[in-house]
Amino acid sequence: MSVLHLLAAPDLLAAGYEVGTGRLVPSAAAVAGLAGVVLGVLAATRPGRPGAARRAVIAVAAGVVSAAVGGVHWANVAGGLGTGNGLAGAVIAVALGAVAVAAGGLALVRTRRTA
């Protein structure tokens, strides 16, 4: 197929690149989990700084939400990896959520000791 055929039929390019709720929900949960990991690590490495406890609580909350949304999506997905249902995003969201909860919990313990 030549470039002229692709330019004449733009529907061919957009056919496989739609982002529906099947991919969007677990992707958003994975982003929330990643934000929780970043905040948890920042709070754990700097427990004496102002706002560390707040960052740790936000990290735990983001991790719980990420793991819960990813787990619900993982349980309800129809199909395997590569089918476009968002299974990979759900697995990543659960993993990042668990890491965010662990990092936020560690940061909470450290901030309580320094206070």
N, C-alpha and C positions, 0 to 999 in steps of 0.2 A: 504494500500500500504506500503510495507516495504522499508527500507533504500536502500536495494540492487536494488530494482526496480527504485528508484529515481536516484541512481548513474548510472544505466545503461541507463537511458533516461534523459539526462541533459536538453532537450528541455522543459520538463514539469516544471522545476524550473524557466526558463527564460521567460516563455510565458506571464506572467502577470506583469512583472517588467521592461518593456521597457519605457524609458523616451523619448517621441517624442516632437515635437514642441508644441503640445497641452498642455503639462505640463511644458515644459522647459521655454517658453516665460513668462507666468505669474509668474513662480517661480523666474526667474531672475528679473522681475519687483518688486516682493515682497522683494527680497534681496536689491534692490536699494532703495526701500521705507524704509526698516529697517535701512540702512546706513544713509539715510536722517534724520530719527528720531533721531538716535544716535548723528549725527553731530549737529542737531538743538538743542537738549537738552544740549549738551556740550557748544554750543555757547550761549544759553540762560542763563545757570547757571554761566557762566564766561564771562560776556560781556566786561570786562576791559582788558582781556588778549590779547596779540598780535595774530592776525589771527582769531579772533572771527567773524569779519564781513565776512571774506572769507568762514569760515565754515557755516555761516548762508546762504550765497548765494548758496553754494553747496547743502545745505539741501533743500532749496526751489527748486532748479533745479532738484535734485533727486526726490523730492516729485511730482513735475509736471510730470516728465517723467514716474514715477511709476503709478500715477493715470491715465495718458493718455493711457499708454500701457495696464494697467489692465482694463480700461473702454472699450477700443476697443475690447479687447479679450472677455470681459464679454458680449458685445453686439453681438458678432459673434459666440459665442459658441453654439454648437448643442447638447443639452442634459442637464441634471440636475447634481446635486452633486453626486459624486460617479461613474460617467460614464467614467472617465479618460480623459475628455476634458480640464481640468484645470480651471474649474469654481471656485473652492475654492481658488486657487491661485490668480485668477483675483480679487475676492472679497477682499482678504487680501491685494493685491497690491493697490487697490483703497483706502482702509481704511488706510494703512500705508502711502500712498502718501498724503492723506489729513492731517494726523497728522504731517508729515514731513513739509508740507507747513506752517501749523500753528506754529509749533515750530521754524522753520526758520524765519518766519515773525516776531514772537515775539522777537527772538534774534536780528533781524535787527533793530527793534525799540529800543531795549535796547542798542545796540552798538552805535546807533546815539545819544542817550541821554548822554552816557558817553564820547563821543568824543568831 
